[in-house]
Amino acid sequence: MAGSEFWLLDVLPLLRGDDIQCTVFLRGTEPLHEIARRFEAAGVTVQRYADLHTLPDLTRHFDLRVVQGWTPGTYQALIPNLQKPRWVVSHDQLDFHYPPPLRQTYAEAYPWTKAPWFRRADGVLTVSEWAGDFIRRRMGAQNVQVVKNGVKTGRFYPAAPAERAELRRGFGFTRFTVLVPGRFAPEKNQLAAIRAARHAPELDFIFVGDMDSTVGQLAQGYKGFFRLQNVQFWGRRWDMPELYRAADVLLQPTIAENQSLVTLEAMSSALPIVTTDIPAQAELVQDGKTGLLVPSDPRLLVTALKALAAHPERARQLGEQARQYVLERHTLEQCAAGVARVLRGAAT
């Protein structure tokens, strides 16, 4: 599970207000039990399946079939066999800003893995203008619609002073606290954040996200080798709104995004942001106004963090302006209305 699955969990229940009834098909594996339960609690029908190749038969009585998958094999199994109309929803990160020549190699290889299936779909829905341009230009898909991500501004909101103090006591936050959310994966670049922590022993770093990966093991090994007392790994959490309201800054050293829900959630919570200057982040964060955009070098990241720690009024201003930006452009209601518009057009 990642941001794209939580996007579905937020958006699909709101589509009922547009008289759109959705069914979500999920594998019957144990890691998906909790999100299946949450879909059902939100009034979204869930069907579990064991074999991907049986899905085309299960979807024949729907007006529209939408594939949202991570692996090329999912598209290969479904797109040729699904009854039309059939669309793709892509939250793919598309361009990974690895050091050369790895980035160039990936940029050449990636479009070949999914582009044929994107082109065979009747349309593609993605979540940022940058991604829409990439899918049209690099992957050759003709019908690409963009609906920008939105968040629940009533769930992700700034804490009043008393609530913030209580949350910080509950979490044990006693110093300037840097929140680093995201599943441990190369593109999330948590190792840069851990290296930054070495240069800021006066700051505390809380890492939140699945660690069942090689990157997660490397991160734990790095912490142990350098005896970093200011680094903690908290694993997957379901209390992210409270963590945003309790922390002092969000650090997101990512080198690949489409349109980050973590970024939007933090902005909606008025949590100041330090993130990288890749195109997807620059589409969301206005440098110096709603956050700080910094190259992914650990020393530059820590310089930005220390600047915010030394100037709390500046940090507060960035957070307030970020919250206003989300209220104007990225509410969940705005996102759901856009998705409903696209789905209705796709089904006619």
Buried (B, 14 or more C-beta within 10 A) or exposed (E): EBBBBBBBBBBBBBBBEEEBEBBBBBEEEEEBEEBBEBBEEEEBEBEEEEEBEEBBEEBEEBEBBBBBBEEBEBBBBBBEEBEEBBBBBBBBBBBBBBEEEEBEEBBEEBBEBBBBBBBEBBBBBBBBBBBBBBBBEBBEBEBBBBBBBBBBBEBBBBBEEEBBEBBBEEBEBEEBBBBBBBBBBBBBBBBBBBBBBBBBEEBBBBBBBBBEBEBBEBBBEBBEEEEBEBBBBBEEEEEBBBBBBBBBBBBBBBBBBBBBBBBBBBBBBBBBBBBBBBBBBBBBBBEEEBBBBBEBBBEBBBBBBBEBBEEEEBBBBBBBBBBEBBEEEBBBEBBBBBBBEBBBEBEE
